[in-house]
Amino acid sequence: MTTVLELGGFAAGFCGRMFVHGGAEVVRVEGAIPPVTDAWVSERAMEIFLHTGKRRVNFTDAHALRRLAAEADVVIAEGMPDQLETLGWESLDGIRVAITPFGMTGPRRQWHASASALQAMAGQTYLMGDPGAAPLTLPGHYTEYQSGQYGYISASACLHAIDRSRGSPRRSIDISMLETLLSLSQMTTVMWTCSGRVRTRHGSNYGVLYPANLFPCADGWFHITATHRFWGAFARMLGRPELEHDPRFATGPARNENQEALDEIIVEVLGQKTRAEIQRLGELARVPTGALKGLDEVLVDPHLSEREFWRTVEGVRVPSLGFRFRDERSGGRDWEPVEAAKAGGTEGRNSAIAREDGLIPDATPPLAGVRILDLTHVWAGPLGTRILGDLGADVVKVERPMGRGGVSGTPGAGNYPGGEKGEDPWNRQGTFLKLNRNKKSLAIDLKKPEGHRVFLDLVRVADVVIENFSARSMPALNLGYDVLRAANEKIIYVSMPGYGRTGPYSDRVAYGPSVEAMTGLNAVMGYSPAEPRNTAVALPDPIGGVTAAAAVVTALIRREATGRGAFVERSMHESGVSLMGEFLVERQLGGNPQPIGNAHPAHPFSDVLRARGEDEWIAVTCKTEAERATLERILDGDASDHDKHDLTERLQAAGIAAGPVNIAPDLLVDPQVSARCFFVRLEREDLPSTPMPGSPVVIDGDFERSYWHVAPRLGEHNRQVLKDWLGFDAEETVRLQREGVLVDRPPG
């Protein structure tokens, strides 16, 4: 059984929680390092959510800690770099995961941190809240939990490398919370580096497409996400089919231009209906719609209950993880990873599975040799596979011939590097380039018999197949799990449906903003309880993407222990609810979490203050009354008299956690981020050099990551993949391309 030693706050706690769910023995060392950030809810709620199932020991001294670490496979620690160094961090054996606010290196590594300051510095705060008002801080522990998931993924990847090679287990992993947030933005940096545009905040409106907003109805609020793909269906859902071709609304830019007129129609038609009625209309029209649910409603959600999502701890419902295993041996009944991990034991875990080309050596990167067939699209899926590619997996992006749009590019895509579409816009879209580095492209028509056959041949030599289609799509292609398993009984198949494959919501269309409303998050976010706010950054997408990567590494380790493949289901809805755990537990303990703007329940003062300049702000967290007095002395009146960057420097020097509310141009010149080489410029001869967000995971001090490569052109690796994986010669590949099975440009 894997043994994990855990020290520190909520990021380490969430990472340890994932190991508990995976069957590891987790030993939490109490009192070694104080939490970096403070809890939003009671200590009891955090205990139940994060630490159930862990063994506890009290910290005595660094020597005793080293003895404990010597018996562990993984050591997770969250704190400030100097705190870890005092404990003798570099001398500890095994896989060491350091989760710190700004990283273990860099000029600002010792800056004082709070969740509010980190969100501000990462550019996230600027996007949330109403235009003209103060930007909003996200409540809860999203920053810490996502950093903890990255810790789990990277540590598990290193464990898997050891399993395959019987090599040395000593690895050092450095994770920055700030870089975690930067790695999970969708368009913030790309809009700036490619198009020179700064993304702004629009209340609960997603901003770059419309309608994607919260609307009032008879018994609360609901969210509509009607992208270009769904516009016609949404017009029919309203009973106003003529709106589809109305010049005011017929295109995305037109709908953005005429939002007020469209809002009036939506509220007129749907405003007197209940959330349930609107949800039913959305299901029938196949439009992403989500009823905004309070914490009490989430706790009794019939879909979550039917799917047995909750674990009961001391009479309290606690969320499970956002992924689960489906057992092919028991008619699809859920299979808990804890069972196989414990059954395998140390002996099973260390018995490496050989490939035809031999065992994988213990070397960076940890997922070298793992073959992944990636059928994902949009955001969450490509993000998950990018994380795996960043860790060295051989990721082949299996693309439809029209998967990137037609020869003129995807409608409304924009964000081309250098601002130029070029002659092949399908190869130049900025968001695609950001999400698909470290992948190869195989553009193949799976609807053709030859394409279907070739894909199954690839499955026979692959480790993982991952997709985020609707539950209907893969069976419709005759590529359901039963077919894939018949081709390769050890295949790991990861499906990413919005609401899972079972339960009353399973057939709903899911997009991040509409799913977000159903997680309970919007019920605790806003300036006051009077009106909720959507984050406008579609948090279930990045949560779901990181969770999918966690599901893959969990399944890889399970396969080493059992010798069996797996059918893994990652629900976007459940992934989002799983990060709301402390609020849901607190509600059951008698608490009543409410939107409180930028305040923090544990701090004398926490707010986002207006700084000098147009729409310039600074996030400040005073954790004691003495810090609050220091803040008042430094401000000497009004924060708006101060430059946000200069004021941050002065407050940090005085020991106060503060951070400028950065916009995209600020992020690219941040000295801490620059010193750690976070933004990467992967070169391709047909593209101008454009910085893209990197990874928050640094293994063994490798900031250069020389094995990384730029996102591929459509079909760029058709020949290479078929040759390396299947032994196809050039003549066979040319034939398949001539017959339209393979392509290297969109048809037409």
N, C-alpha and C positions, 0 to 999 in steps of 0.2 A: 504494500500500500504506500502511495506517495505521502510523505510527511511535509507539511508546510508550517513554517514559523512566521507569525504575523506580529508586526509592531506598528503602532501609530494610529492614525485617525480613520476617516471614512473611506478614503480611496483604498487603503490597505484592507479595511474591513470588508468592503464590497468584493475586492479581489479574493480575500479569504473565503467569503460567502460562496463564491463561484466554485472554489476548490472543494468546499464542503458538499455542495450539490453534486460535484463530480466524483465523490467517494473518497477524497483524501482525508487524512487526519490533520486537522488544523489546530495548532497550538498558539493561542494568543498570549503575548507577553504584556501584562498589564503594568502601566506606569513607566515604561521605558522611554516613550516619546509622547509629549502632549499633542493633541490634534492640531493640525495647521489651521483648520476652519472650525467654526462653531455650529452646533446643531440647531435646526429650525424647530425641532419638537423636543419632547421630554427625553431624558436619558433612558427611561424605561422603554420607550418606543424604539429608540435606536438599538438598544440591546436586543430586543426581540427580533427586529428586522435583520440586523447585520450579524449578530454573534451567536444565534442559536446553533447548536451542534459543534461548537468549538471547545476545546479543552483550554483551561485558563491556568497560567502560572504568573506569579508576581516577579517583577524585575528586582534583582538584588544588586548585581554589578556586571561590568563588561566581561569579566572572566566567565561567570556563569552563563552569560548570553552566548559566548563563543562555544561553550560545551553543548548548549542546546542546538546551536546552528550546525555543529559538527554532525548531529544526528538527523538533520533535515535535508530533504532534497531541494527545497526552495525556501528562501528567506525573503519576505516582503516587508518593506519598511517605508512608512510615509512620515516625512518630517522635513526639517531644514537641513541643508548639507552639513553645517557644522555640528548639528545634533547627531547625525549619522556617523560623522568622522570621529566624534568623541566616543562612540560605542565600538570603534575599531572596525568600521564597515569594510574597508578594503582587505582586512585579514580573514573575513568570514569565508568559509568554503561553500560549495554548492552553487546553485543558481541564485544570484542576488538581484532583487528588483527594488530599485530606489525610486520612489514616487515623490517628487518635490514640486513646489509651486513653479519654479523657473528652470529647473534642471540642476545637475550637480556641478556644472561648469558655467562660465560666462560672468560678465561684470556685475550682473544683478542677481546672482544666484542666491544671495542672502537678503534680498528685499522682503519686507514684511508683506504678508499675503492675507487676503480674504477672498471668499467666493465672488463677492461684488467687484473687487479690484481686478481679479483675473478675468472675469467676463468683460469688464470694460476695456482692458488692455488687449483682449483678443478680438475686439470689434463686434462682439455679439450684442452688447448692451445697446449700442447705437441704433440697432435695427428694431428694437422692441419698444412699444409704447406709441403714444400719439404724436403726430407732427406738431411742433410748437411747444409741447410739454416736455418735462424731463424724461429721458429714456428710462426704461424699466429694467430692473435687475430680475433675473429668473429666480424664483424661490426654490429652495431645496438644494440638492447635492448632485445636480447633473454633472458638473465639472469633475467632482471627485469620483463619481461612479463610472463615468466614461474612462477616466484615467485608470481606475481599478480594472475595468475590462481589458484595456490595453496591457496592463500588467499580467493579467491572467493569460491572454493570448500569447504574449511573447515568452512568458515562462513555460507555458505548455508546449509551445513550438520547440523550445530548447530541450524540454523533457523528451519530446518525440524524437529529436535528433539523437539523444543519448540512447533511447530505445533501439534505434535502427543501427547504431554503430558500436555500442558498448564503449563509447569514448569517455573522456574526462567530463565530469559534470560541472566544472567551474566556469561560469559565465556571469558577466556583469551587465545588468540592464538598467538604463537611465531613462526615466520617463518624466517629462515636464508637463504639468497641468496646463500651463499656458499654451504650449504647443499642441496638446490634446485638443483644445478648443479650436486652435487655428487649423488643425488638420480636418476638422469636421464642418467647415463652412461650405456652403453650396456654391454661391456665386460672388461672395463679397470681394475676394481678391481678383477673380477672373474678370469681372466686369471692369475693374480698374486697369489691370495690366493689359487687357486685350482691347478694351473699348474706351478707356479713359473716363468711365462713368463711376460715380460713387453711389452705391446702393443706400437708400434712406429708409426711414420708418414710416409706416402707413397705418398705425393702429393695428387692428386685427386683420387687415387686408394684406395678403401675401406680397403684393406690390408689383411683381413683374408679370402678372397675368390676372385676368378678371373674368368672371367673379370667382374669387377665392377668399371668402370672408365669413365672419360670424354675423348672423341676422337674428333679430328678435322674432319670437313666434308666440302662440297662445299660452304656452306653459314653460317658457324659458328661451333658450337660444339653440341655434343649429348652425352647422358649418356646411357650406357648399364649395366644392372645388371643381369648377367647370372649365377645364383647360380647353384649348382649341379642339382637341380630340372629342370632347364631350359636349361642345356647344350646341350642336343640332339636337342631341338627345335632351339636353337641359331645356331648350326652347319647347320641346314637345312635353316635357315633364311639367312645365308651367301651363300647359294648355294653350300656348301661344306659338304654334309652329312657324308663323310668319316672321317671328323675330330672328330666325336663323339667317335670313337673307336681308333683314333690315339694315340699311347702310350704316346706321348708328352702332350696330353691334356685330356685323358680319365678320369682322376680323379682330384679332387680339388687340392691335393698337386702337381700333375704333371703340372697343369695349372699355379699354382703359381711359379713353378720352371722354366717354359718356357714362362714367360710373354712376353719377347721381340719378340720371334717368333710368338706368338699369336697376338701381337699388329700389326706386319707387315701384317698379313693376314687380320685383321679387317680393317685397313686403306686402304689396297689394294682394298678390295671388296666394302667398304662403303664410303671411303674418298671422292670420286667424286660425291656422291649422296647428295641431299639436306636433310635438317632436316626433311622436310615433307615426303620425300620418305622413309627415314629410319624409321620414326615413323609409316608409313603405313606398312612396312615390319614387324615391331615389333608387330603391332596389329594382322596381319595375322598369325604370328608365335606364338602369345601369350607369348611374351618375354617382360619383363619390360624395356621400353625404354623411355627416356625423352629428348626432345629437349631443349637445354639451351636457355632460353628466357630473353631478356633484360626487363627493367622496362616498356618501351613503349609497348612492345609486350604483357606483362602481362595485361596491362590496356585495351587492345583491344582483349584479348583472347576470341575467340568465345564461348568456353565452359562456361567460367565464365559469359559472357554476357547472354547466353541462360538460364543459371540457376538463373539469376537475383541476382547475388552475391553482386553487388555493391550497396551502398547507396549514394545518391547524397547530398552533403553538400556544399552550396555556390558555386554550379557549379563544384565541385570537386568530383571525384569518390573515395569513402572510402570503404575499405573492411568491410564486415559483419563479424560475428563470423564463426568459423569453423564447427558449427553444426546448424541444422534447424529442425523444426517440420513439419511433413507431416500430413495434416489434412484428416482423413478418411472420413469426412463428405463432402468434396468438391473435390472428384476425385483426391486426391493426391496433391492438390495445397498447396503451402507452408503456414504455419501458424506461425505467429510471437509470441514468448512467451510473449512479452510486452502486448498483448491484454488480455490474460487470467490473467496475474498477476494483471493488473489494474482492470479487471472486478471482480476479487475475492474480492479485498479490504481487509481491516484488519479483518473484521468479517469472511470472507471466509477462510482467512489464518489461523485463530486461531481455526477453527472448526476441531478438530482432527478426523481422520478416524479410527474407532475401528477395531481391528483384533479379531479373535475368542479367542485368548489368552489374550485379554485386551489391554489397552493402554501402550505404551512404556514409562517408567519413564525418567525424565530428568536427565541423568547421563552419565558419560563417559563410552563408546565411543558414539559419537552423532548419528551414523548410526546403533546402536544396534537394531535388530529386522527387518531390511530391508533385504529381501531375494533376492539374485541375482543368476540367472542361467548364468554361464559364458562359452560361447562356443568359446572364442577367442584363438588365437595361435600366434606364432612367438614373436613379441616384443610389438608393440603399444597397442594391445588389452589387453594382460596380464598386462602391466604396468597400464593401466586405471583401471582395476578391482583390482589390488593390492592396488592402492591408496584408493579405496572404502573399501577394506578389512582392511587396516590399520586404517580406521576411524570407524571400528566396524561392517560393514555389514557382513551378513552371506552369503559368496560367495561360491557357489558350482561350481567347475570346471567340466563341462560336457565334458568328453574326449572320443574320438574314441578309439577303442581297439588298433589300431596301431598309435595313436596320438603322442606317444613318440618314435616311431621307433620300430624296431623288437627286438627280444630277445638279439641281440648283440649291441643294442643301435642305436642311430641315426648316420648315416654315417658322419664322420668328426666333430662330436659334441665336444668331448674332454672336457677339463676343469672339470674333476671330482675331488671332494674334496679329498685331500691327494694324488692326481695323480693316483688313482686306480679306474678302471671301476667296480670292484666287480662282484658278481654273478648276479646283477640286475642293469645293467648300465642305464636302462630307468628311474630308481628312483634316480639317482645320478648326473645327468647333472647339472653343476654349474649355467648356465644361467637360467635354469628352476627353480632351487631352489631359485634364487634371485628374480625372477619375480612372484612367485606363493606362497609366504608365506601368511598366514592368509586366506587360502582357503581350502575347502574340495574337495576330488576327487570322482566323480561318473563316472566310466568308463562304457559306455553303447553303444550298437550298435543301432543307430537311424534308420538304414536301415531295421532292423527287425520289423515286425508289433508290437510285444510286447514292443520293445524299444521305438517305436514311441508313443504307448499308454501311457507308463509310463512317458515319457517326457511331454506329454500334461497334465497328472495328476499333475505333478510338476508345470507346468505353471499356473494351476488353483489356486495354493496357493503361487505363487511367486509375487514379486513386479517388477522385471526387468529381461529381457532376453537381452543379449548383445553378438554380434558376429562380427567378422571381415573377413568373407568369401567374395568371389566375389559375385556380385549381383545375380548370377544364383543359388547359392548353397542352400540356405534355401528353395526357391520355389521348387527346385528339390527334396528336402526331404519332400515336402508337409508340410512345417513348415513356410510358409510366414506369414506376419503380419495378413492377414485375418483369417488364421487358429488359430494363437495364440490369437487373439482378440475374436474369437468365444469361445475359452476355458476360457478366462478371460478378460472381457471388460475393466478392470482397469490395464491391463498389460502395462508396459513401455517397448517397444521394441527398442533397440538401434542397428542400423546397421552401420558398419564402412567401407564402400567401399572406394577404393583409390581415385576415382574421383566423387563419388556420384552415385545415381541411375538413373539420367537423364542427358541429354546433350551428345554432340558428343564424349566425352572421356569416357563415363560411362562403356564401355565394355573393357577398357584397363586393363592389369595386372599392378599392382602398387607395387613397393617397395620403401622404403624411399629415397635411393640415386637417383633413376631416377625421382621421384617426385620432389626432391629438385631442380633439374635443371630447373623445370618449374615454380618455385615460384618467380624468380627474385633475389634470394639470391646470386647465383653464379655470377651474373652480377656485384655485388658490393664487391665481396670478391676476394682477390688475392694480389700479390706483386705490381702489376701495371695493368693498363687497357689492356696491351698487351696480357695477357693470363689469363683467369678466373681459379678459383680453386673451387673444390668441398670441402665441409667440411670434407669428409671421416668419418663422424660420423652419417650420416643418420638422420639429425635433424627432418625431418617430422615425423619420428616414435615417438620420445619422445614428440614432440608437439602434435601429434594426440592422444597419450595415455592420456596426461593430459587433453586435450580438451574433450575426451570421458567421463572422470570422471566428468568434468564440466557439460556436457550434461545430465548425469544421475541425479545429484543433482538438476539441473534446472527442469527436468521433475518431480521429486518427489515433489518439491514445487508447481509446476503447478497443479499436481494431488490433492494436499491438497486444492488448491483454487477452482478447478473446479469439482472434483470428477471423472475426466475422465483419462483414460490411454492415451498413446501417441505412435506414430511412429516417432522416432528421427533418423535423418541421420547425421553422422559425416563424412565429406569428408577429407581425408588426404591432398589432394591438397589444398583445401580451408583453412584448418587449418594452413598450411604453409604460404600461401599468407596473411592470416590475421595478422601474426606477422611481415609482411613486410610493414605495413600500412604507417609508417612515410616516408619511402623512396618513396613509390608510390604517396603519396600526395605531397611530395617535388618536384617530377618530374613534376607534373602538375602545380605547382606554378612557374616553370621556372628553378628550380635547376637541377643539373646533377650529382647525386651521382656516384662516380667511385671507383674502388679498390685503396686504398692508403696504402696497407701493414699494418703495426702496428701503423701508425700515427693516431691521432684523430683530426678532424677538429676544435675542440674547445680548444685544449690544446697547450701551447708552446712546450711541449715535451711529447711524448708518444711512447714507443718503447719496444721491447723485446731484451734485451742485453745478450750477451754471458757471462756466469760466469765461474768460475774455474771448470775444469773437462770436461770429454768427453760428449758433447751434453747436457750441463747444462746451464740454462738460467734463467733470471729474468725479469719480466714485471714491468715497471716503468711508472708512470703517474705523470708529473709535471703540476699542474693546473695553476701555476703563474710563472712569470719570476723569482721571488725570490726563489721558489722551485727549479727551474732549476739551479740557481746559487748554491744552497745548494747541489744539486746532484753532480755537477761538483767538488765541494770542497770535498765531501765524497769519490767520486771515485778516485780523485787524479790521473787521467790518464785513466786507462782501467778497465772496469767492470770485465774482465776475470781474474783479479788478486784476485777477492773476491769469497768466498763461497756464494752461492745463499741464503742460510738461514741466515748467519751472516749479509750479506749486507741488506737483507730485514729488519732485526731487527734494524739496524742502520738508514735506511731510514724512517722506521715507527716512530722511536723515534724522527726524525727530522721533522715529520709532512707530509711526502711524501707517497702517495698511491703506494705501491709496494708489489709484491708477487712472491715467487719462482715459476718457471714453474715446477710444481710437476709431478712426475711419480707415478705409482701405489704404490710402497713401501712407498713413502713419505706420501701418504694420510692416511695410516693406523696408523701413529704415530703423526699426526698433533695434537698439544696440545689443540687447540680450539675444533676440532672435537671430540677428545677423552673426553674432559671435559663435552661435551653435549651428550655423549653416542650415537653418531650417528650410528656407525657400530654396528650391532647386531649379536649375536651368538645364534641362535635358535637351540636347541639341538635335535638330533634324535639318537637313540641308534646305528643305523647302519652307522652313518656318523661321521667323525672327526669334532670337533668344528671349524667352518670356518666363519670368519666375512663377513657379507654382508651389502651393503648399506641400511640405514634405511629410515626414512621419515623426510623431513624438517619441518613438522608440529608438534608442541608440544602444547598440549591443557592443560590448567590449571597446567602447570609445571610437567606433567606426563612424565618424561623421561624413566621410567621403562617399561611402556606399558605391564603390566603383562598379558593382554588378548591376546597378539600376540602369534602365533604358527608357527612352521616350515612348509615348503611346504610339501604337502602330497605325499605318494606313490600312484602309479596308482591304482585306485579303492579302496583306503584305507577306504573310508567312504560310500561305497555302502550300507551297512546295516544301518548305522546310519542315512543317509539322507532319505532313504525310510521309516524308522521307524518314525523319528521325523517329517518329512513333510507329509507323507501319511499314517502312521499307519501300514505299512507292518510288518508282523511277520517274524521271522527268516526262517521259512519253505518256505515262498513265495520268499524270497531273494535267498535262496539256489537253488530253482527251476529255477529262472531266470539266475543264474550263470551256472547251469548245462546245460541249453539250449543255452548258449553263448550270451545271451542278456547282461549280466553283466560280466565283467572280472576283474581280479586283476593282470594280467600279459599279455604281448602281445601274440597273438596267435602264436603257434609253439614253 
